[in-house]
Amino acid sequence: MDLNLRGAKVLVTAASQGLGRATARQFSLEGAQVVISSRSLEKLQTAASEINQETGNPIFTIAADVSDAVAATKLVNHAAEMLGGLDILITNAGGPPGGKFVDFELDAWKSAIDLTLLSNVTLIKAALPYLRQSSRAAVLAVVSIAAKEPMDNLTLSNVIRPAVVGLTKTLSFELSKEGIRFNSLLPGITETDRIIHLAEFRAQQNNITVEEAKARMSASIPLGRIGKPEEFGNAAVFLCSPAAGFINGVALLVDGGASHNIL
């Protein structure tokens, strides 16, 4: 299927590694013009070079901390200047730290809100003038399965992630008449660096191999395996493409069926 993304102008945040990088790679494979951002310029340049070698398409880089509202706004404006506009915005950021309610003081809550929720607000506000000029505008928030089903030891994420889905759902009502679609993607356990490190830690703690640790992590997934980053990237690219032009306001799980929720 031709997703009609050739030449699309795309910004992906938190894209030097993990799900953001996988998403940027899939857009580039579809022929889109992509700007990737994260806090580390060195990691961005490595990711851009490797994606470019595979796809043959240029990948532009801008280092920015999206939890800083001023930096996030400058990021969007700079990306739009580099690309000559903006068609698609992928809002992504590293998750807040794990822990239980009693583990966090108020400052930790404020930092988590800045990173996980307000970064979305700032990026979308900055992008709206450019998206309103696009004929194929789409915003996709990368969230977490925790937005649908609270996870053990992830209090901050469990509380704040649903707010991001609430934001995209609300905007799908308010702004879609202007031709901008809003959706969210909720990944489950996917083989990113973070999950690999977690498997290594659990292997060490339980005196088992890393593969055994991964197998235990896979046990709760009906498909019987951990997801691949490119599978998440495929879903992200499809949702943002004109091929998904009538999909608006959804929070799509990409979790191998792990969530127990009906809706």
C-alpha positions as CSV (number, residue, x, y, z in Angstrom):
1,M,0.0,0.0,0.0
2,D,1.3,3.5,-0.9
3,L,0.7,5.6,2.2
4,N,1.2,8.8,0.2
5,L,3.8,10.2,2.5
6,R,6.5,11.0,0.0
7,G,7.7,14.5,0.6
8,A,5.7,14.9,3.9
9,K,7.2,17.2,6.4
10,V,7.6,15.4,9.7
11,L,9.0,16.3,13.2
12,V,9.6,13.4,15.6
13,T,10.7,14.2,19.1
14,A,12.7,11.9,21.4
15,A,13.9,10.2,18.3
16,S,17.6,9.5,18.8
17,Q,16.7,5.9,20.0
18,G,13.9,3.6,20.8
19,L,10.3,4.1,19.5
20,G,11.0,7.7,18.3
21,R,13.9,6.5,16.2
22,A,11.9,3.6,14.8
23,T,9.1,5.9,13.9
24,A,11.5,8.4,12.1
25,R,13.0,5.5,10.2
26,Q,9.7,4.3,8.9
27,F,8.7,7.8,7.8
28,S,12.0,8.1,6.0
29,L,11.5,4.7,4.3
30,E,8.2,6.1,3.0
31,G,10.0,9.1,1.5
32,A,9.1,11.7,4.0
33,Q,11.3,14.6,5.0
34,V,12.1,14.1,8.7
35,V,13.5,16.2,11.5
36,I,14.5,14.3,14.6
37,S,15.1,15.8,18.0
38,S,16.3,14.8,21.5
39,R,18.5,16.2,24.2
40,S,21.7,14.6,22.9
41,L,23.0,16.0,19.6
42,E,25.6,13.3,19.4
43,K,23.0,10.5,19.6
44,L,20.8,12.4,17.1
45,Q,23.7,12.6,14.6
46,T,24.4,8.9,14.9
47,A,20.8,8.0,14.4
48,A,20.4,10.4,11.4
49,S,23.5,9.0,9.7
50,E,22.3,5.4,10.1
51,I,18.8,6.1,8.9
52,N,20.2,8.0,6.0
53,Q,22.5,5.2,5.0
54,E,19.5,2.8,5.0
55,T,16.9,5.0,3.3
56,G,18.9,7.3,1.2
57,N,16.8,10.2,2.4
58,P,18.2,13.1,4.5
59,I,17.4,13.3,8.2
60,F,17.7,16.7,9.9
61,T,18.6,17.0,13.6
62,I,17.8,19.6,16.3
63,A,18.8,19.1,19.9
64,A,16.2,20.2,22.4
65,D,14.7,19.4,25.8
66,V,10.9,19.3,25.2
67,S,10.2,19.7,28.9
68,D,11.5,23.3,28.5
69,A,8.6,25.2,27.0
70,V,10.9,27.8,25.4
71,A,13.1,25.2,23.9
72,A,10.2,23.1,22.6
73,T,8.6,26.1,20.9
74,K,12.0,27.0,19.3
75,L,12.3,23.4,18.2
76,V,9.0,23.4,16.3
77,N,9.7,26.8,14.6
78,H,13.2,25.7,13.6
79,A,12.0,22.4,12.2
80,A,9.3,24.1,10.2
81,E,11.9,26.5,8.8
82,M,14.2,23.7,7.8
83,L,11.4,21.7,6.1
84,G,9.5,24.6,4.7
85,G,6.4,23.8,6.7
86,L,5.1,21.0,8.8
87,D,2.6,18.2,8.0
88,I,3.0,15.7,10.8
89,L,4.0,16.1,14.5
90,I,5.0,13.1,16.6
91,T,5.1,14.1,20.3
92,N,7.3,11.8,22.2
93,A,9.3,12.0,25.4
94,G,11.1,9.8,27.9
95,G,8.8,8.4,30.6
96,P,8.8,9.6,34.2
97,P,10.7,7.5,36.7
98,G,9.2,4.4,38.2
99,G,8.1,4.3,41.8
100,K,5.2,4.3,44.2
101,F,3.2,7.3,45.4
102,V,5.1,7.6,48.7
103,D,8.4,7.7,46.8
104,F,7.8,11.1,45.2
105,E,7.8,14.7,46.5
106,L,5.9,17.5,44.8
107,D,8.9,18.5,42.7
108,A,9.0,15.1,41.1
109,W,5.3,15.4,40.1
110,K,5.9,18.8,38.6
111,S,8.9,17.6,36.6
112,A,6.9,14.6,35.4
113,I,4.0,16.8,34.3
114,D,6.4,19.1,32.4
115,L,8.0,16.2,30.6
116,T,5.0,14.0,29.9
117,L,2.0,16.3,29.6
118,L,3.1,19.9,29.1
119,S,5.6,19.0,26.4
120,N,2.7,17.8,24.3
121,V,0.8,21.0,25.0
122,T,3.7,23.2,24.1
123,L,4.7,21.3,20.9
124,I,1.1,21.2,19.6
125,K,0.5,24.9,20.3
126,A,3.7,25.8,18.5
127,A,2.9,23.5,15.6
128,L,-0.7,24.7,15.0
129,P,0.1,27.6,12.6
130,Y,2.0,25.3,10.4
131,L,-0.4,22.4,10.5
132,R,-3.3,24.6,9.6
133,Q,-1.5,25.3,6.3
134,S,-1.1,21.6,5.5
135,S,-3.5,19.5,3.4
136,R,-2.5,16.3,5.3
137,A,-2.0,17.5,8.9
138,A,-1.7,14.9,11.7
139,V,-0.5,14.9,15.3
140,L,0.3,11.6,17.0
141,A,1.2,11.4,20.7
142,V,3.4,8.5,21.8
143,V,2.0,7.5,25.2
144,S,2.0,4.2,27.0
145,I,-0.2,1.2,27.8
146,A,-0.3,2.8,31.3
147,A,-2.8,5.2,29.9
148,K,-5.3,2.4,29.6
149,E,-4.2,0.1,32.4
150,P,-2.2,1.2,35.5
151,M,1.1,-0.6,35.8
152,D,2.8,-1.7,39.1
153,N,5.4,0.8,40.4
154,L,4.6,3.4,37.7
155,T,2.5,5.9,39.7
156,L,3.6,9.0,37.9
157,S,3.1,7.4,34.5
158,N,-0.3,5.9,35.5
159,V,-1.6,9.3,36.5
160,I,-0.2,11.6,33.8
161,R,-0.3,9.4,30.7
162,P,-4.1,9.4,30.6
163,A,-4.1,13.2,30.5
164,V,-2.2,13.1,27.3
165,V,-4.8,10.8,25.7
166,G,-7.4,13.2,27.1
167,L,-5.6,16.0,25.3
168,T,-5.5,14.3,21.9
169,K,-9.1,13.2,22.2
170,T,-10.3,16.7,23.1
171,L,-8.3,18.2,20.2
172,S,-9.8,15.7,17.8
173,F,-13.1,17.4,18.6
174,E,-11.9,20.9,18.7
175,L,-9.5,21.1,15.8
176,S,-10.3,18.4,13.3
177,K,-12.7,20.7,11.4
178,E,-9.6,22.6,10.5
179,G,-8.2,19.5,8.8
180,I,-5.9,18.3,11.6
181,R,-6.2,14.7,12.9
182,F,-5.2,13.8,16.5
183,N,-4.4,10.3,17.7
184,S,-2.4,8.5,20.4
185,L,-0.3,5.3,20.3
186,L,0.0,3.3,23.4
187,P,3.0,0.9,23.2
188,G,3.4,-2.2,25.5
189,I,6.6,-4.1,26.0
190,T,8.8,-3.4,23.0
191,E,12.4,-4.3,22.5
192,T,14.0,-0.9,23.0
193,D,17.3,-0.2,24.8
194,R,15.2,0.5,28.0
195,I,13.6,-3.0,27.9
196,I,16.8,-4.7,27.1
197,H,18.5,-3.0,30.1
198,L,15.5,-4.0,32.2
199,A,15.8,-7.6,31.1
200,E,19.6,-7.6,31.9
201,F,18.8,-6.2,35.3
202,R,16.2,-8.8,36.0
203,A,18.5,-11.6,34.7
204,Q,21.2,-10.5,37.2
205,Q,18.8,-10.2,40.1
206,N,17.3,-13.6,39.5
207,N,20.4,-15.4,38.3
208,I,19.0,-16.3,34.9
209,T,19.9,-15.5,31.4
210,V,18.8,-12.4,29.6
211,E,16.8,-14.6,27.2
212,E,15.0,-16.2,30.1
213,A,14.2,-12.8,31.5
214,K,12.8,-11.7,28.2
215,A,10.7,-14.9,28.1
216,R,9.2,-14.1,31.5
217,M,8.4,-10.6,30.2
218,S,6.7,-12.1,27.2
219,A,4.6,-14.5,29.3
220,S,1.9,-11.8,29.8
221,I,1.6,-11.0,26.1
222,P,-0.9,-13.2,24.2
223,L,1.3,-13.2,21.1
224,G,4.0,-14.7,23.3
225,R,6.8,-12.3,22.4
226,I,8.1,-8.8,23.0
227,G,7.2,-6.2,20.3
228,K,9.7,-5.0,17.7
229,P,10.3,-1.2,17.3
230,E,9.6,-1.3,13.6
231,E,6.1,-2.7,14.4
232,F,5.4,0.3,16.5
233,G,6.9,2.5,13.7
234,N,4.6,1.0,11.1
235,A,1.6,1.7,13.2
236,A,2.7,5.3,13.8
237,V,3.3,6.0,10.1
238,F,0.0,4.4,9.0
239,L,-2.0,6.5,11.5
240,C,-0.4,9.7,10.3
241,S,-0.8,8.9,6.6
242,P,-3.7,9.9,4.3
243,A,-4.4,6.1,4.1
244,A,-5.8,6.5,7.7
245,G,-7.6,9.8,6.8
246,F,-10.8,8.8,8.6
247,I,-9.1,7.6,11.8
248,N,-9.3,10.4,14.4
249,G,-9.3,10.6,18.2
250,V,-8.2,7.0,18.8
251,A,-5.8,5.7,21.4
252,L,-4.4,2.6,19.7
253,L,-2.7,-0.1,21.8
254,V,0.4,-1.6,20.2
255,D,1.0,-4.3,22.8
256,G,0.5,-7.7,21.3
257,G,-2.9,-8.0,23.1
258,A,-1.4,-7.5,26.6
259,S,-4.0,-5.0,27.8
260,H,-7.1,-6.5,29.5
261,N,-9.3,-3.6,28.6
262,I,-12.2,-4.0,26.2
263,L,-12.0,-0.5,24.9
